[in-house]
């Protein structure tokens, strides 16, 4: 493997806010945000309506100290995230 850089853009200037990460010279693009920020992310990132893979993180309802993850794919990530947030 060759060395690469990851560029992380803090949309709000806050590390806990909306984070946009890209690997230089790659098509990989990741956006990290909280469920309450979904509407703003949809407005700022129209590409979210394209096909893609997404990862949802949360806590297990039966064991609140346990972190769980759900990995999904969709033809429109924005629509699918809206369904999850519903």
MDAnalysis code that builds the backbone (N, CA, C; Angstrom):
import MDAnalysis as mda
import numpy as np

u = mda.Universe.empty(258, n_residues=86, atom_resindex=np.repeat(np.arange(86), 3), trajectory=True)
u.add_TopologyAttr("name", ["N", "CA", "C"] * 86)
u.add_TopologyAttr("resid", np.arange(1, 87))
u.add_TopologyAttr("resname", ["UNK", "UNK", "UNK", "UNK", "UNK", "UNK", "UNK", "UNK", "UNK", "UNK", "UNK", "UNK", "UNK", "UNK", "UNK", "UNK", "UNK", "UNK", "UNK", "UNK", "UNK", "UNK", "UNK", "UNK", "UNK", "UNK", "UNK", "UNK", "UNK", "UNK", "UNK", "UNK", "UNK", "UNK", "UNK", "UNK", "UNK", "UNK", "UNK", "UNK", "UNK", "UNK", "UNK", "UNK", "UNK", "UNK", "UNK", "UNK", "UNK", "UNK", "UNK", "UNK", "UNK", "UNK", "UNK", "UNK", "UNK", "UNK", "UNK", "UNK", "UNK", "UNK", "UNK", "UNK", "UNK", "UNK", "UNK", "UNK", "UNK", "UNK", "UNK", "UNK", "UNK", "UNK", "UNK", "UNK", "UNK", "UNK", "UNK", "UNK", "UNK", "UNK", "UNK", "UNK", "UNK", "UNK"])
u.atoms.positions = np.array([
    [0.830, -1.191, 0.000],
    [0.000, 0.000, 0.000],
    [0.871, 1.249, 0.000],
    [0.361, 2.255, -0.628],
    [1.080, 3.524, -0.666],
    [0.452, 4.500, 0.337],
    [1.206, 5.467, 0.803],
    [0.671, 6.445, 1.749],
    [-0.447, 7.265, 1.119],
    [-1.439, 7.614, 1.918],
    [-2.558, 8.429, 1.460],
    [-2.968, 9.387, 2.567],
    [-3.655, 10.415, 2.190],
    [-4.148, 11.395, 3.163],
    [-5.662, 11.346, 3.220],
    [-6.184, 11.580, 4.399],
    [-7.627, 11.718, 4.585],
    [-7.891, 13.164, 4.977],
    [-8.785, 13.814, 4.248],
    [-9.157, 15.191, 4.551],
    [-10.498, 15.153, 5.295],
    [-10.532, 15.731, 6.486],
    [-11.766, 15.808, 7.265],
    [-12.173, 17.269, 7.374],
    [-13.386, 17.552, 6.908],
    [-13.927, 18.907, 6.943],
    [-15.003, 18.952, 8.016],
    [-14.878, 19.879, 8.963],
    [-15.871, 20.057, 10.028],
    [-16.832, 21.150, 9.575],
    [-18.007, 20.752, 9.120],
    [-18.964, 21.688, 8.537],
    [-19.321, 22.827, 9.488],
    [-19.436, 22.507, 10.768],
    [-19.788, 23.515, 11.772],
    [-18.561, 24.017, 12.543],
    [-17.383, 23.508, 12.211],
    [-16.188, 23.846, 12.966],
    [-16.109, 23.091, 14.283],
    [-16.995, 22.119, 14.482],
    [-17.095, 21.370, 15.734],
    [-16.828, 19.885, 15.458],
    [-15.852, 19.276, 16.129],
    [-15.567, 17.857, 15.902],
    [-16.753, 16.934, 16.214],
    [-17.695, 17.392, 17.023],
    [-18.874, 16.589, 17.334],
    [-20.025, 16.879, 16.378],
    [-19.836, 17.813, 15.464],
    [-20.879, 18.172, 14.507],
    [-20.804, 17.324, 13.245],
    [-21.238, 17.864, 12.130],
    [-21.220, 17.163, 10.847],
    [-19.780, 17.112, 10.342],
    [-19.317, 15.888, 10.038],
    [-17.957, 15.672, 9.570],
    [-17.973, 15.056, 8.178],
    [-17.175, 15.611, 7.303],
    [-17.093, 15.170, 5.913],
    [-15.667, 14.687, 5.680],
    [-15.492, 13.416, 5.340],
    [-14.160, 12.853, 5.150],
    [-13.996, 12.325, 3.734],
    [-12.832, 12.632, 3.154],
    [-12.520, 12.141, 1.811],
    [-11.066, 11.706, 1.764],
    [-10.821, 10.638, 1.017],
    [-9.458, 10.174, 0.778],
    [-9.027, 10.783, -0.545],
    [-7.870, 11.431, -0.543],
    [-7.403, 12.081, -1.765],
    [-7.206, 11.059, -2.884],
    [-7.515, 11.497, -4.100],
    [-7.383, 10.662, -5.299],
    [-8.253, 9.409, -5.221],
    [-9.454, 9.524, -4.633],
    [-10.348, 8.387, -4.458],
    [-11.802, 8.849, -4.585],
    [-12.687, 7.919, -4.856],
    [-14.116, 8.238, -4.900],
    [-14.779, 8.028, -3.539],
    [-14.027, 7.599, -2.546],
    [-14.568, 7.355, -1.215],
    [-14.905, 8.685, -0.548],
    [-16.136, 8.764, -0.037],
    [-16.621, 9.982, 0.620],
    [-17.503, 9.541, 1.779],
    [-17.190, 9.984, 2.975],
    [-17.963, 9.627, 4.163],
    [-18.454, 10.888, 4.856],
    [-19.679, 10.832, 5.341],
    [-20.263, 11.945, 6.094],
    [-20.764, 11.362, 7.408],
    [-20.302, 11.901, 8.514],
    [-20.728, 11.438, 9.833],
    [-21.562, 12.535, 10.485],
    [-22.709, 12.129, 11.036],
    [-23.613, 13.093, 11.661],
    [-24.607, 12.371, 12.562],
    [-25.266, 13.138, 13.397],
    [-26.299, 12.598, 14.292],
    [-27.648, 12.623, 13.586],
    [-28.551, 11.765, 14.045],
    [-29.868, 11.645, 13.422],
    [-30.585, 12.996, 13.325],
    [-30.447, 13.826, 14.334],
    [-31.120, 15.130, 14.333],
    [-30.570, 16.081, 13.268],
    [-29.422, 15.763, 12.696],
    [-28.795, 16.610, 11.679],
    [-29.121, 16.167, 10.253],
    [-29.954, 15.137, 10.097],
    [-30.227, 14.575, 8.777],
    [-30.770, 15.607, 7.791],
    [-31.729, 16.419, 8.190],
    [-32.308, 17.413, 7.267],
    [-31.240, 18.369, 6.750],
    [-30.380, 18.830, 7.622],
    [-29.315, 19.757, 7.205],
    [-28.328, 19.074, 6.265],
    [-27.999, 17.820, 6.552],
    [-27.066, 17.077, 5.710],
    [-27.666, 16.876, 4.321],
    [-28.953, 16.565, 4.251],
    [-29.626, 16.419, 2.946],
    [-29.528, 17.705, 2.138],
    [-29.691, 18.843, 2.806],
    [-29.606, 20.136, 2.108],
    [-28.185, 20.422, 1.614],
    [-27.198, 20.135, 2.429],
    [-25.805, 20.460, 2.106],
    [-25.158, 19.468, 1.132],
    [-25.653, 18.230, 1.120],
    [-25.039, 17.187, 0.304],
    [-26.077, 16.533, -0.616],
    [-26.365, 17.132, -1.768],
    [-27.342, 16.540, -2.688],
    [-26.924, 15.153, -3.187],
    [-25.622, 14.855, -3.164],
    [-25.156, 13.525, -3.582],
    [-25.656, 12.424, -2.665],
    [-26.171, 12.769, -1.510],
    [-26.706, 11.781, -0.580],
    [-27.901, 11.051, -1.189],
    [-28.499, 11.611, -2.237],
    [-29.632, 10.955, -2.887],
    [-29.174, 9.857, -3.851],
    [-27.870, 9.693, -4.016],
    [-27.336, 8.644, -4.880],
    [-27.238, 7.316, -4.129],
    [-26.897, 6.271, -4.863],
    [-26.712, 4.949, -4.262],
    [-25.472, 4.948, -3.375],
    [-25.520, 4.159, -2.312],
    [-24.370, 4.090, -1.433],
    [-24.577, 3.125, -0.284],
    [-23.593, 3.083, 0.556],
    [-23.600, 2.247, 1.758],
    [-23.613, 3.173, 2.958],
    [-24.330, 2.785, 3.999],
    [-24.391, 3.606, 5.205],
    [-24.251, 2.730, 6.442],
    [-23.870, 3.357, 7.522],
    [-23.648, 2.676, 8.790],
    [-24.390, 3.452, 9.871],
    [-25.254, 2.757, 10.608],
    [-25.981, 3.369, 11.714],
    [-25.430, 2.814, 13.021],
    [-25.130, 3.701, 13.959],
    [-24.622, 3.291, 15.269],
    [-25.606, 3.696, 16.341],
    [-25.762, 2.855, 17.339],
    [-26.655, 3.165, 18.445],
    [-26.420, 2.202, 19.586],
    [-27.264, 2.312, 20.590],
    [-27.140, 1.439, 21.750],
    [-28.251, 0.407, 21.743],
    [-27.923, -0.793, 22.180],
    [-28.863, -1.905, 22.262],
    [-29.956, -1.566, 23.282],
    [-31.210, -1.766, 22.891],
    [-32.320, -1.444, 23.803],
    [-32.334, -2.347, 25.033],
    [-31.907, -3.599, 24.876],
    [-31.916, -4.537, 26.001],
    [-30.676, -4.424, 26.878],
    [-29.575, -3.987, 26.285],
    [-28.323, -3.808, 27.027],
    [-27.782, -2.416, 26.688],
    [-28.267, -1.369, 27.356],
    [-27.929, 0.009, 26.997],
    [-26.433, 0.350, 26.981],
    [-25.619, -0.440, 27.642],
    [-24.180, -0.171, 27.635],
    [-23.498, -0.762, 26.390],
    [-24.249, -1.517, 25.606],
    [-23.698, -2.193, 24.422],
    [-23.984, -1.397, 23.149],
    [-22.918, -1.073, 22.413],
    [-23.037, -0.358, 21.144],
    [-23.320, -1.360, 20.028],
    [-24.272, -1.041, 19.161],
    [-24.601, -1.911, 18.030],
    [-24.477, -1.120, 16.731],
    [-24.276, -1.847, 15.636],
    [-24.138, -1.211, 14.323],
    [-25.036, -1.918, 13.326],
    [-25.579, -1.149, 12.393],
    [-26.366, -1.677, 11.285],
    [-25.735, -1.154, 10.006],
    [-25.433, -2.051, 9.081],
    [-24.849, -1.670, 7.802],
    [-25.897, -1.902, 6.728],
    [-26.140, -0.884, 5.923],
    [-27.141, -1.006, 4.873],
    [-26.652, -0.425, 3.560],
    [-27.430, -0.691, 2.525],
    [-27.156, -0.108, 1.217],
    [-28.482, 0.334, 0.628],
    [-28.434, 1.339, -0.238],
    [-29.665, 1.865, -0.803],
    [-29.393, 2.524, -2.146],
    [-30.410, 2.564, -2.976],
    [-30.316, 3.286, -4.244],
    [-30.297, 4.790, -3.986],
    [-30.987, 5.222, -2.922],
    [-30.941, 6.610, -2.477],
    [-30.692, 6.595, -0.975],
    [-29.482, 6.900, -0.587],
    [-29.129, 6.872, 0.833],
    [-29.985, 7.870, 1.613],
    [-30.249, 9.048, 1.039],
    [-31.046, 10.066, 1.729],
    [-32.445, 9.552, 2.048],
    [-33.079, 8.910, 1.089],
    [-34.437, 8.369, 1.311],
    [-34.400, 7.285, 2.374],
    [-33.456, 6.384, 2.274],
    [-33.371, 5.273, 3.215],
    [-33.071, 5.756, 4.634],
    [-32.200, 6.731, 4.783],
    [-31.927, 7.282, 6.113],
    [-33.162, 7.944, 6.692],
    [-33.942, 8.590, 5.835],
    [-35.202, 9.188, 6.283],
    [-36.154, 8.150, 6.825],
    [-36.203, 6.979, 6.177],
    [-37.056, 5.880, 6.648],
    [-36.571, 5.395, 8.011],
    [-35.258, 5.235, 8.156],
    [-34.704, 4.803, 9.446],
    [-34.995, 5.836, 10.541],
    [-34.876, 7.109, 10.210],
    [-35.065, 8.166, 11.205],
    [-36.525, 8.314, 11.604],
    [-37.425, 7.915, 10.668],
    [-38.870, 8.028, 10.803],
    [-39.406, 8.100, 12.128],
])
